[in-house]
C-alpha cells in the first residue's frame, strides 16, 4: 500500500516540476510535450494502481 502512496506523491512531484515549463514559457510545443509526459506518467500510475499481482 505504501508503494502506491509513494507513486502518487511522485506523480504529484512530477506535475509540480513540469508545470513550471508552460507557465513561464507558454509555447504550444512545450505545452504539448508537458501534457505528453504527464499523460504517460498518469497512464503508468493508473495501470500499476489497479494491477492484480
Biopython code that builds the backbone (N, CA, C, O; Angstrom):
import numpy as np
from Bio.PDB.StructureBuilder import StructureBuilder

atoms = [
    (1, "UNK", "N", (0.817, -1.197, 0.000)),
    (1, "UNK", "CA", (0.000, 0.000, 0.000)),
    (1, "UNK", "C", (0.860, 1.261, 0.000)),
    (1, "UNK", "O", (0.520, 2.256, -0.640)),
    (2, "UNK", "N", (1.972, 1.209, 0.720)),
    (2, "UNK", "CA", (2.821, 2.399, 0.770)),
    (2, "UNK", "C", (3.481, 2.681, -0.575)),
    (2, "UNK", "O", (3.801, 3.829, -0.882)),
    (3, "UNK", "N", (3.684, 1.640, -1.375)),
    (3, "UNK", "CA", (4.270, 1.882, -2.693)),
    (3, "UNK", "C", (3.314, 2.662, -3.588)),
    (3, "UNK", "O", (3.756, 3.457, -4.418)),
    (4, "UNK", "N", (2.019, 2.448, -3.432)),
    (4, "UNK", "CA", (1.040, 3.194, -4.231)),
    (4, "UNK", "C", (0.939, 4.643, -3.762)),
    (4, "UNK", "O", (0.745, 5.554, -4.568)),
    (5, "UNK", "N", (1.072, 4.844, -2.461)),
    (5, "UNK", "CA", (1.066, 6.210, -1.936)),
    (5, "UNK", "C", (2.307, 6.954, -2.407)),
    (5, "UNK", "O", (2.228, 8.112, -2.817)),
    (6, "UNK", "N", (3.446, 6.286, -2.345)),
    (6, "UNK", "CA", (4.688, 6.903, -2.802)),
    (6, "UNK", "C", (4.644, 7.188, -4.301)),
    (6, "UNK", "O", (5.177, 8.203, -4.749)),
    (7, "UNK", "N", (4.022, 6.315, -5.076)),
    (7, "UNK", "CA", (3.883, 6.555, -6.512)),
    (7, "UNK", "C", (2.991, 7.768, -6.772)),
    (7, "UNK", "O", (3.259, 8.548, -7.686)),
    (8, "UNK", "N", (1.942, 7.931, -5.984)),
    (8, "UNK", "CA", (1.085, 9.111, -6.119)),
    (8, "UNK", "C", (1.813, 10.397, -5.773)),
    (8, "UNK", "O", (1.640, 11.417, -6.440)),
    (9, "UNK", "N", (2.627, 10.346, -4.729)),
    (9, "UNK", "CA", (3.425, 11.516, -4.356)),
    (9, "UNK", "C", (4.438, 11.835, -5.453)),
    (9, "UNK", "O", (4.675, 13.002, -5.763)),
    (10, "UNK", "N", (5.031, 10.802, -6.037)),
    (10, "UNK", "CA", (5.983, 11.014, -7.128)),
    (10, "UNK", "C", (5.291, 11.619, -8.348)),
    (10, "UNK", "O", (5.862, 12.473, -9.027)),
    (11, "UNK", "N", (4.073, 11.183, -8.627)),
    (11, "UNK", "CA", (3.322, 11.752, -9.751)),
    (11, "UNK", "C", (3.011, 13.226, -9.501)),
    (11, "UNK", "O", (3.100, 14.045, -10.415)),
    (12, "UNK", "N", (2.650, 13.558, -8.275)),
    (12, "UNK", "CA", (2.411, 14.966, -7.946)),
    (12, "UNK", "C", (3.700, 15.784, -8.020)),
    (12, "UNK", "O", (3.676, 16.947, -8.422)),
    (13, "UNK", "N", (4.820, 15.180, -7.633)),
    (13, "UNK", "CA", (6.107, 15.863, -7.756)),
    (13, "UNK", "C", (6.471, 16.122, -9.204)),
    (13, "UNK", "O", (6.983, 17.189, -9.541)),
    (14, "UNK", "N", (6.206, 15.144, -10.062)),
    (14, "UNK", "CA", (6.448, 15.335, -11.493)),
    (14, "UNK", "C", (5.560, 16.440, -12.041)),
    (14, "UNK", "O", (6.005, 17.257, -12.847)),
    (15, "UNK", "N", (4.319, 16.467, -11.611)),
    (15, "UNK", "CA", (3.402, 17.524, -12.037)),
    (15, "UNK", "C", (3.919, 18.891, -11.602)),
    (15, "UNK", "O", (3.910, 19.839, -12.387)),
    (16, "UNK", "N", (4.369, 18.994, -10.358)),
    (16, "UNK", "CA", (4.890, 20.274, -9.866)),
    (16, "UNK", "C", (6.151, 20.690, -10.620)),
    (16, "UNK", "O", (6.374, 21.877, -10.859)),
    (17, "UNK", "N", (6.966, 19.718, -10.991)),
    (17, "UNK", "CA", (8.194, 20.027, -11.721)),
    (17, "UNK", "C", (7.900, 20.448, -13.157)),
    (17, "UNK", "O", (8.490, 21.405, -13.657)),
    (18, "UNK", "N", (6.994, 19.741, -13.818)),
    (18, "UNK", "CA", (6.734, 20.009, -15.233)),
    (18, "UNK", "C", (5.807, 21.194, -15.470)),
    (18, "UNK", "O", (5.819, 21.767, -16.560)),
    (19, "UNK", "N", (5.008, 21.573, -14.487)),
    (19, "UNK", "CA", (4.039, 22.643, -14.705)),
    (19, "UNK", "C", (4.728, 24.003, -14.828)),
    (19, "UNK", "O", (4.140, 24.956, -15.339)),
    (20, "UNK", "N", (5.973, 24.091, -14.361)),
    (20, "UNK", "CA", (6.677, 25.372, -14.462)),
    (20, "UNK", "C", (7.026, 25.721, -15.903)),
    (20, "UNK", "O", (7.128, 26.899, -16.246)),
    (21, "UNK", "N", (7.206, 24.723, -16.742)),
    (21, "UNK", "CA", (7.576, 24.996, -18.141)),
    (21, "UNK", "C", (6.466, 25.741, -18.879)),
    (21, "UNK", "O", (6.741, 26.795, -19.453)),
    (22, "UNK", "N", (5.217, 25.244, -18.893)),
    (22, "UNK", "CA", (4.191, 26.003, -19.627)),
    (22, "UNK", "C", (3.805, 27.325, -18.964)),
    (22, "UNK", "O", (3.284, 28.221, -19.628)),
    (23, "UNK", "N", (4.055, 27.451, -17.671)),
    (23, "UNK", "CA", (3.715, 28.715, -17.008)),
    (23, "UNK", "C", (4.687, 29.817, -17.419)),
    (23, "UNK", "O", (4.268, 30.925, -17.753)),
    (24, "UNK", "N", (5.977, 29.515, -17.395)),
    (24, "UNK", "CA", (6.975, 30.550, -17.664)),
    (24, "UNK", "C", (7.368, 30.645, -19.136)),
    (24, "UNK", "O", (7.845, 31.693, -19.573)),
    (25, "UNK", "N", (7.181, 29.578, -19.907)),
    (25, "UNK", "CA", (7.495, 29.594, -21.338)),
    (25, "UNK", "C", (6.285, 29.024, -22.086)),
    (25, "UNK", "O", (6.295, 27.855, -22.471)),
    (26, "UNK", "N", (5.246, 29.836, -22.294)),
    (26, "UNK", "CA", (3.992, 29.307, -22.857)),
    (26, "UNK", "C", (4.019, 29.126, -24.374)),
    (26, "UNK", "O", (3.307, 29.820, -25.100)),
    (27, "UNK", "N", (4.833, 28.200, -24.843)),
    (27, "UNK", "CA", (4.843, 27.845, -26.260)),
    (27, "UNK", "C", (4.039, 26.565, -26.448)),
    (27, "UNK", "O", (4.022, 25.696, -25.577)),
    (28, "UNK", "N", (3.383, 26.463, -27.577)),
    (28, "UNK", "CA", (2.488, 25.334, -27.829)),
    (28, "UNK", "C", (3.241, 24.011, -27.798)),
    (28, "UNK", "O", (2.743, 23.035, -27.237)),
    (29, "UNK", "N", (4.423, 23.961, -28.387)),
    (29, "UNK", "CA", (5.156, 22.697, -28.424)),
    (29, "UNK", "C", (5.596, 22.254, -27.029)),
    (29, "UNK", "O", (5.591, 21.059, -26.733)),
    (30, "UNK", "N", (5.974, 23.191, -26.178)),
    (30, "UNK", "CA", (6.356, 22.833, -24.811)),
    (30, "UNK", "C", (5.148, 22.393, -23.990)),
    (30, "UNK", "O", (5.258, 21.508, -23.141)),
    (31, "UNK", "N", (4.009, 23.007, -24.241)),
    (31, "UNK", "CA", (2.791, 22.600, -23.539)),
    (31, "UNK", "C", (2.391, 21.192, -23.959)),
    (31, "UNK", "O", (2.005, 20.380, -23.118)),
    (32, "UNK", "N", (2.481, 20.896, -25.256)),
    (32, "UNK", "CA", (2.158, 19.545, -25.731)),
    (32, "UNK", "C", (3.135, 18.512, -25.187)),
    (32, "UNK", "O", (2.731, 17.404, -24.833)),
    (33, "UNK", "N", (4.410, 18.862, -25.118)),
    (33, "UNK", "CA", (5.408, 17.958, -24.550)),
    (33, "UNK", "C", (5.117, 17.684, -23.080)),
    (33, "UNK", "O", (5.214, 16.543, -22.629)),
    (34, "UNK", "N", (4.763, 18.721, -22.334)),
    (34, "UNK", "CA", (4.442, 18.565, -20.916)),
    (34, "UNK", "C", (3.206, 17.695, -20.735)),
    (34, "UNK", "O", (3.181, 16.819, -19.870)),
    (35, "UNK", "N", (2.189, 17.931, -21.542)),
    (35, "UNK", "CA", (0.980, 17.107, -21.455)),
    (35, "UNK", "C", (1.263, 15.661, -21.832)),
    (35, "UNK", "O", (0.695, 14.744, -21.239)),
    (36, "UNK", "N", (2.132, 15.450, -22.808)),
    (36, "UNK", "CA", (2.514, 14.091, -23.183)),
    (36, "UNK", "C", (3.227, 13.367, -22.053)),
    (36, "UNK", "O", (2.928, 12.208, -21.765)),
    (37, "UNK", "N", (4.166, 14.045, -21.416)),
    (37, "UNK", "CA", (4.886, 13.438, -20.288)),
    (37, "UNK", "C", (3.942, 13.115, -19.141)),
    (37, "UNK", "O", (4.009, 12.034, -18.556)),
    (38, "UNK", "N", (3.073, 14.047, -18.828)),
    (38, "UNK", "CA", (2.135, 13.821, -17.729)),
    (38, "UNK", "C", (1.135, 12.715, -18.053)),
    (38, "UNK", "O", (0.768, 11.934, -17.175)),
    (39, "UNK", "N", (0.698, 12.646, -19.291)),
    (39, "UNK", "CA", (-0.263, 11.600, -19.643)),
    (39, "UNK", "C", (0.382, 10.219, -19.610)),
    (39, "UNK", "O", (-0.256, 9.258, -19.179)),
    (40, "UNK", "N", (1.626, 10.097, -20.051)),
    (40, "UNK", "CA", (2.317, 8.808, -19.966)),
    (40, "UNK", "C", (2.545, 8.390, -18.515)),
    (40, "UNK", "O", (2.372, 7.222, -18.167)),
    (41, "UNK", "N", (2.930, 9.338, -17.677)),
    (41, "UNK", "CA", (3.146, 9.025, -16.266)),
    (41, "UNK", "C", (1.830, 8.666, -15.578)),
    (41, "UNK", "O", (1.791, 7.750, -14.757)),
    (42, "UNK", "N", (0.755, 9.379, -15.906)),
    (42, "UNK", "CA", (-0.545, 9.077, -15.308)),
    (42, "UNK", "C", (-1.059, 7.719, -15.771)),
    (42, "UNK", "O", (-1.663, 6.987, -14.987)),
    (43, "UNK", "N", (-0.828, 7.376, -17.028)),
    (43, "UNK", "CA", (-1.238, 6.068, -17.538)),
    (43, "UNK", "C", (-0.487, 4.945, -16.828)),
    (43, "UNK", "O", (-1.082, 3.934, -16.456)),
    (44, "UNK", "N", (0.812, 5.123, -16.643)),
    (44, "UNK", "CA", (1.601, 4.119, -15.941)),
    (44, "UNK", "C", (1.151, 3.996, -14.492)),
    (44, "UNK", "O", (1.052, 2.889, -13.964)),
    (45, "UNK", "N", (0.878, 5.122, -13.849)),
    (45, "UNK", "CA", (0.387, 5.103, -12.469)),
    (45, "UNK", "C", (-0.963, 4.402, -12.392)),
    (45, "UNK", "O", (-1.192, 3.606, -11.482)),
    (46, "UNK", "N", (-1.846, 4.683, -13.319)),
    (46, "UNK", "CA", (-3.179, 4.075, -13.335)),
    (46, "UNK", "C", (-3.093, 2.569, -13.520)),
    (46, "UNK", "O", (-3.808, 1.819, -12.856)),
    (47, "UNK", "N", (-2.220, 2.122, -14.421)),
    (47, "UNK", "CA", (-2.052, 0.679, -14.652)),
    (47, "UNK", "C", (-1.492, -0.019, -13.425)),
    (47, "UNK", "O", (-1.941, -1.109, -13.072)),
    (48, "UNK", "N", (-0.522, 0.596, -12.776)),
    (48, "UNK", "CA", (0.077, -0.013, -11.590)),
    (48, "UNK", "C", (-0.876, 0.028, -10.401)),
    (48, "UNK", "O", (-0.832, -0.848, -9.537)),
    (49, "UNK", "N", (-1.725, 1.029, -10.354)),
    (49, "UNK", "CA", (-2.647, 1.163, -9.232)),
    (49, "UNK", "C", (-3.670, 0.040, -9.224)),
    (49, "UNK", "O", (-4.023, -0.471, -8.161)),
    (50, "UNK", "N", (-4.143, -0.345, -10.387)),
    (50, "UNK", "CA", (-5.185, -1.360, -10.464)),
    (50, "UNK", "C", (-4.693, -2.687, -11.025)),
    (50, "UNK", "O", (-5.489, -3.479, -11.530)),
    (51, "UNK", "N", (-3.396, -2.938, -10.941)),
    (51, "UNK", "CA", (-2.880, -4.219, -11.423)),
    (51, "UNK", "C", (-3.135, -5.305, -10.386)),
    (51, "UNK", "O", (-3.123, -5.050, -9.182)),
    (52, "UNK", "N", (-3.360, -6.483, -10.861)),
    (52, "UNK", "CA", (-3.577, -7.631, -9.978)),
    (52, "UNK", "C", (-2.289, -8.432, -9.928)),
    (52, "UNK", "O", (-1.828, -8.954, -10.943)),
    (53, "UNK", "N", (-1.726, -8.520, -8.760)),
    (53, "UNK", "CA", (-0.470, -9.265, -8.617)),
    (53, "UNK", "C", (-0.708, -10.550, -7.899)),
    (53, "UNK", "O", (0.229, -11.318, -7.680)),
]
sb = StructureBuilder()
sb.init_structure("model")
sb.init_model(0)
sb.init_chain("A")
sb.init_seg("    ")
for serial, (resi, resn, name, xyz) in enumerate(atoms, 1):
    if name == "N":
        sb.init_residue(resn, " ", resi, " ")
    sb.init_atom(name, np.array(xyz, "f"), 0.0, 1.0, " ", f" {name:<3s}", serial, name[0])
structure = sb.get_structure()
